[in-house]
């Protein structure tokens, strides 16, 4: 089937001048980044924009722009993931976009996925294993739509995007469930969402080919995977599994008491993890060195004045316990951050001038 091409605008500059981003320039002098790490971030405004870093998150340039399309079925791009420095995917609404040139050009491969003609997918999240296996999750939107949404939907590729197919949910779920987050590592993964009966949680032990519901064991809104270990985060709670989701340990007591809400979570390995959220003093970032059993706060760049909000994190990606990137906002403006020492020091990155404050997702891969 013919692949529908999406128009993109390439960045003309390969280096970014430091005007209008003074703190990012000062931070780059302190840590020039890591040229072996490539990262991508998804920014939403009137247009959806993918920006890319070729130095571990220190500096970013615009890689692709997707102009506003009033005929798009639902929503906007929501998540991004990469198998290596060239091949990756972005999902959102009825789009499953693929790039094979590091994010400069993209093609919609959803028409190649074998799905019934009377079902339209809505995709909200994607996860990519180190092997290149990827899963995208969301729900079915029946056509014509008697309901706002339908049962959960999971697509999978086990050949680095050469082919995609629906994964099997066993037993099949007929009730309304929308999956919003997913992770996959070492063949083990977890997906979470919600529906008419509350939270819903599914796990896989075969690289995403089949999924089983485990809502009775654990539930939440954010997930993380690292080398076979699984985490599920709720508003103020955290659970971990080290046996592919068979049993779960409640780690909520290790979350600092001043935390009011936990948001994005990422683990570089079974021990080292980070979590964003909010507390009584505003946005915060937490770090764990014991698999989530305990957490300590890390400092992000502060606002330029007492009245200006500090930095907040919308998403994070780590390629090792020391090197990672984060995206969010600082002072009400979209911002990116990077660390080369496990978050002991977070530095603001140099990013293109973008209209809007919404970074929603980030991905990173390390070179060979």
C-alpha positions as CSV (number, residue, x, y, z in Angstrom):
1,X,0.0,0.0,0.0
2,X,1.2,3.5,-0.8
3,X,2.8,5.3,2.1
4,X,1.4,8.8,2.7
5,X,4.2,11.3,2.9
6,X,4.2,14.1,5.5
7,X,5.7,17.4,4.5
8,X,8.5,18.5,6.8
9,X,10.7,21.6,7.0
10,X,14.4,21.0,7.5
11,X,16.4,23.3,9.7
12,X,18.7,25.4,7.6
13,X,21.3,25.9,10.4
14,X,23.3,23.1,11.9
15,X,24.4,25.3,14.8
16,X,22.3,27.5,17.0
17,X,23.3,31.1,17.9
18,X,23.0,31.9,21.5
19,X,20.9,35.0,21.3
20,X,17.8,34.8,23.5
21,X,19.1,31.7,25.4
22,X,21.9,33.1,27.5
23,X,21.5,30.6,30.4
24,X,21.7,27.7,27.9
25,X,24.8,29.2,26.4
26,X,26.5,29.5,29.8
27,X,25.5,26.0,30.7
28,X,26.9,24.7,27.4
29,X,30.3,26.1,28.4
30,X,30.1,24.1,31.6
31,X,29.1,20.8,29.9
32,X,29.5,20.6,26.1
33,X,27.4,17.5,26.0
34,X,28.1,14.1,24.5
35,X,28.4,13.6,20.7
36,X,27.8,9.9,21.1
37,X,24.2,10.5,22.2
38,X,21.4,11.7,19.9
39,X,18.1,12.9,21.3
40,X,14.8,14.1,19.9
41,X,12.0,16.1,21.5
42,X,8.4,16.7,20.5
43,X,7.0,20.3,20.9
44,X,3.3,21.1,20.4
45,X,1.8,24.4,19.4
46,X,-0.1,25.4,16.3
47,X,2.3,23.1,14.5
48,X,3.9,19.9,15.8
49,X,7.7,20.3,15.8
50,X,10.5,17.6,16.3
51,X,13.8,19.0,17.5
52,X,17.0,17.1,17.6
53,X,20.3,17.1,19.5
54,X,23.5,15.6,18.3
55,X,25.5,16.3,21.4
56,X,23.6,14.6,24.3
57,X,21.1,17.3,24.8
58,X,23.3,20.4,25.1
59,X,22.1,22.0,21.9
60,X,19.0,21.4,19.7
61,X,17.9,22.3,16.2
62,X,14.6,21.9,14.4
63,X,14.5,18.7,12.5
64,X,10.9,18.5,11.2
65,X,7.7,20.5,11.3
66,X,4.2,19.2,10.8
67,X,1.8,22.1,9.9
68,X,-1.6,22.2,11.6
69,X,-4.0,19.9,9.7
70,X,-7.8,20.6,10.4
71,X,-8.6,17.3,8.7
72,X,-6.6,15.2,11.1
73,X,-9.0,12.8,12.8
74,X,-8.1,13.3,16.4
75,X,-5.6,15.2,18.4
76,X,-1.9,15.8,17.8
77,X,1.4,14.0,18.1
78,X,1.8,12.6,21.6
79,X,5.0,10.5,21.9
80,X,8.3,9.7,20.2
81,X,10.7,6.8,20.3
82,X,13.8,5.6,18.5
83,X,15.5,2.3,17.8
84,X,18.8,3.8,16.8
85,X,20.3,7.1,15.6
86,X,18.4,7.0,12.4
87,X,15.2,5.0,12.8
88,X,12.3,6.0,15.0
89,X,8.6,6.6,15.3
90,X,6.1,9.3,16.4
91,X,2.5,8.7,17.3
92,X,-0.6,10.7,18.0
93,X,-4.2,10.4,16.9
94,X,-4.5,8.4,13.7
95,X,-0.8,8.8,12.8
96,X,2.0,6.3,13.1
97,X,5.0,8.2,11.6
98,X,8.4,6.6,10.8
99,X,11.7,8.2,10.1
100,X,14.8,6.5,8.7
101,X,17.1,9.5,8.5
102,X,17.3,10.7,12.1
103,X,14.1,12.7,12.1
104,X,14.6,14.9,9.1
105,X,11.8,13.3,7.1
106,X,8.8,11.2,8.1
107,X,6.2,8.9,6.5
108,X,2.8,7.7,7.9
109,X,3.0,3.9,7.9
110,X,-0.4,3.3,9.6
111,X,-1.9,2.4,6.2
112,X,0.4,-0.6,6.1
113,X,-1.0,-2.0,9.4
114,X,-3.6,-4.8,8.8
115,X,-6.7,-3.5,10.7
116,X,-10.4,-3.8,10.0
117,X,-11.8,-1.1,7.7
118,X,-14.4,-0.1,10.3
119,X,-11.9,0.7,13.0
120,X,-9.8,3.8,13.3
121,X,-6.9,3.7,15.7
122,X,-6.0,6.5,18.2
123,X,-2.4,6.2,19.4
124,X,-1.1,7.9,22.5
125,X,2.3,6.3,23.4
126,X,5.2,4.3,21.9
127,X,8.0,2.3,23.5
128,X,11.1,0.9,21.8
129,X,13.2,-2.0,23.2
130,X,17.0,-2.1,22.7
131,X,16.4,-4.9,20.2
132,X,14.4,-2.5,18.0
133,X,11.1,-4.0,18.8
134,X,8.5,-1.3,19.3
135,X,4.9,-1.1,20.5
136,X,2.4,1.7,20.1
137,X,-0.7,1.9,22.3
138,X,-4.1,3.7,22.3
139,X,-7.6,2.6,21.6
140,X,-10.0,1.8,18.8
141,X,-12.4,4.5,17.5
142,X,-15.3,2.7,15.8
143,X,-16.5,4.1,12.5
144,X,-19.2,5.3,12.6
145,X,-18.6,6.1,16.3
146,X,-21.4,4.9,18.5
147,X,-19.1,5.5,21.4
148,X,-16.4,8.1,22.2
149,X,-13.9,5.3,22.2
150,X,-13.6,1.5,22.2
151,X,-11.4,-1.3,23.5
152,X,-7.6,-1.0,23.9
153,X,-5.3,-1.2,20.9
154,X,-1.6,-2.2,20.7
155,X,0.4,-2.3,17.5
156,X,3.8,-4.1,17.4
157,X,6.8,-4.4,15.1
158,X,9.5,-7.0,15.7
159,X,11.6,-6.2,12.6
160,X,12.5,-2.6,13.2
161,X,9.5,-1.2,11.4
162,X,9.5,-3.3,8.3
163,X,6.1,-4.6,9.3
164,X,3.5,-3.7,12.0
165,X,0.6,-5.8,13.2
166,X,-1.9,-5.7,16.1
167,X,-0.7,-7.4,19.2
168,X,-2.9,-10.0,20.9
169,X,-4.6,-9.0,24.2
170,X,-5.5,-12.3,26.0
171,X,-8.2,-12.6,26.9
172,X,-9.7,-10.0,24.5
173,X,-11.0,-6.8,26.2
174,X,-14.4,-5.7,24.9
175,X,-15.0,-2.8,27.4
176,X,-13.9,0.8,26.8
177,X,-10.2,1.3,27.7
178,X,-7.7,3.9,26.5
179,X,-4.0,3.1,26.9
180,X,-2.0,6.2,27.6
181,X,1.5,5.0,28.5
182,X,3.7,2.0,27.7
183,X,7.3,0.8,28.2
184,X,9.3,-2.2,26.9
185,X,12.7,-3.5,28.0
186,X,14.4,-6.9,27.7
187,X,11.2,-8.4,26.2
188,X,9.1,-7.4,29.3
189,X,6.7,-4.4,29.2
190,X,3.7,-2.8,30.8
191,X,0.9,-0.5,29.6
192,X,-1.5,1.6,31.6
193,X,-4.7,3.5,30.8
194,X,-8.2,4.0,32.0
195,X,-11.8,3.4,30.9
196,X,-15.3,3.1,32.1
197,X,-14.3,0.8,35.0
198,X,-11.3,2.9,36.1
199,X,-7.6,2.1,35.7
200,X,-6.4,-0.7,33.4
201,X,-3.0,-2.3,33.4
202,X,-1.5,-4.9,30.9
203,X,1.8,-6.7,30.8
204,X,3.8,-8.6,28.2
205,X,6.5,-11.2,28.7
206,X,7.2,-12.0,25.0
207,X,8.4,-8.7,23.6
208,X,4.9,-7.2,23.1
209,X,3.4,-10.0,21.0
210,X,0.8,-10.9,23.6
211,X,-0.6,-8.9,26.6
212,X,-2.5,-9.9,29.7
213,X,-4.5,-7.7,32.0
214,X,-3.2,-7.4,35.5
215,X,-5.3,-4.5,36.8
216,X,-6.2,-6.5,40.0
217,X,-2.4,-6.5,40.9
218,X,-1.4,-2.9,40.1
219,X,-2.6,0.4,38.6
220,X,-1.4,3.9,37.9
221,X,-0.8,6.4,35.1
222,X,3.0,6.4,34.4
223,X,5.2,3.4,33.7
224,X,8.9,2.6,33.4
225,X,11.0,-0.4,32.4
226,X,14.7,-1.2,32.7
227,X,16.4,-4.5,32.0
228,X,13.3,-6.6,33.0
229,X,12.3,-4.5,36.0
230,X,8.9,-2.7,35.9
231,X,7.5,0.4,37.7
232,X,4.0,1.8,37.8
233,X,3.4,5.2,39.3
234,X,0.1,6.6,40.6
235,X,-0.6,10.1,41.9
236,X,1.5,9.6,45.1
237,X,2.3,5.9,44.9
238,X,4.9,3.6,43.3
239,X,5.1,-0.1,42.8
240,X,7.9,-2.2,41.4
241,X,8.1,-5.7,39.9
242,X,11.2,-7.8,39.3
243,X,9.4,-10.9,38.0
244,X,7.7,-9.7,34.8
245,X,4.7,-8.4,36.6
246,X,3.8,-11.5,38.6
247,X,4.2,-9.8,42.0
248,X,4.6,-6.1,43.0
249,X,6.3,-4.4,45.9
250,X,4.7,-1.2,47.2
251,X,7.4,1.5,47.4
252,X,5.1,4.4,48.2
253,X,6.5,4.9,51.6
254,X,9.8,6.0,50.0
255,X,8.2,9.0,48.3
256,X,8.9,12.2,50.2
257,X,5.9,13.4,52.2
258,X,5.8,16.8,50.6
259,X,5.2,15.4,47.1
260,X,1.6,16.0,46.1
261,X,1.7,14.5,42.6
262,X,4.1,12.3,40.7
263,X,4.4,12.7,36.9
264,X,6.9,11.3,34.4
265,X,9.2,8.5,35.5
266,X,12.3,7.0,33.8
267,X,14.9,4.4,34.9
268,X,18.3,4.0,33.3
269,X,18.8,0.6,34.9
270,X,17.1,-1.4,37.7
271,X,18.6,1.0,40.3
272,X,18.9,4.5,38.9
273,X,15.6,6.3,38.3
274,X,14.1,9.8,38.1
275,X,10.6,11.1,38.6
276,X,9.0,14.5,38.0
277,X,6.1,15.9,39.8
278,X,4.7,18.7,42.1
279,X,5.1,19.5,45.7
280,X,4.2,22.2,48.2
281,X,7.0,24.4,46.7
282,X,6.0,23.8,43.0
283,X,7.6,21.6,40.4
284,X,10.3,19.1,41.4
285,X,12.5,16.3,40.2
286,X,13.4,13.3,42.3
287,X,16.2,10.7,41.9
288,X,16.5,7.2,43.2
289,X,19.6,5.0,43.4
290,X,17.9,1.9,44.9
291,X,15.2,1.0,42.4
292,X,12.6,3.5,43.7
293,X,12.8,2.5,47.4
294,X,13.9,6.0,48.3
295,X,14.1,9.3,46.6
296,X,16.1,12.5,46.9
297,X,15.3,15.8,45.2
298,X,17.5,17.2,42.4
299,X,17.8,20.8,41.5
300,X,16.7,22.1,38.1
301,X,17.6,25.6,36.8
302,X,15.5,28.2,38.7
303,X,13.5,31.0,37.3
304,X,15.1,34.3,36.5
305,X,13.3,36.0,39.4
306,X,11.4,35.1,42.6
307,X,8.1,35.7,40.8
308,X,9.0,33.6,37.8
309,X,8.1,29.8,38.0
310,X,11.0,27.4,38.3
311,X,11.7,24.5,35.9
312,X,9.2,21.6,35.5
313,X,9.7,18.3,33.6
314,X,7.2,16.8,31.2
315,X,9.4,13.8,30.1
316,X,12.9,12.3,30.5
317,X,15.2,9.9,28.7
318,X,18.4,8.3,30.0
319,X,21.0,6.3,28.0
320,X,23.0,5.5,31.2
321,X,22.9,6.3,34.9
322,X,24.9,9.4,34.2
323,X,23.7,10.8,30.9
324,X,20.2,12.0,30.3
325,X,17.9,14.6,28.9
326,X,14.6,16.2,30.1
327,X,12.1,18.5,28.5
328,X,9.5,20.7,30.1
329,X,9.3,24.4,30.8
330,X,11.2,27.1,32.7
331,X,9.6,30.5,33.5
332,X,6.6,29.6,31.4
333,X,8.7,28.9,28.3
334,X,9.5,25.6,26.7
335,X,12.9,24.4,27.8
336,X,15.2,21.4,27.6
337,X,17.8,20.2,30.2
338,X,20.7,17.7,30.2
339,X,23.0,16.1,32.7
340,X,26.2,14.2,32.5
341,X,26.5,13.3,36.1
342,X,23.3,11.5,36.9
343,X,21.4,14.7,37.7
344,X,23.7,16.0,40.4
345,X,23.9,19.0,37.9
346,X,21.1,19.8,35.5
347,X,22.0,22.3,32.8
348,X,19.6,24.2,30.5
349,X,20.1,23.4,26.8
350,X,20.1,25.8,23.9
351,X,16.9,25.2,21.9
352,X,15.3,26.9,18.9
353,X,12.8,29.7,19.5
354,X,9.4,27.9,19.5
355,X,6.0,29.4,19.9
356,X,4.2,27.8,22.8
357,X,5.2,26.2,26.1
358,X,4.5,22.5,25.4
359,X,7.3,19.9,25.2
360,X,5.5,16.6,25.6
361,X,8.0,13.8,24.9
362,X,11.7,13.1,24.5
363,X,13.8,10.1,23.4
364,X,17.5,9.4,23.3
365,X,19.9,6.7,22.1
366,X,23.6,6.1,22.6
367,X,26.0,5.5,19.7
368,X,27.6,2.2,19.1
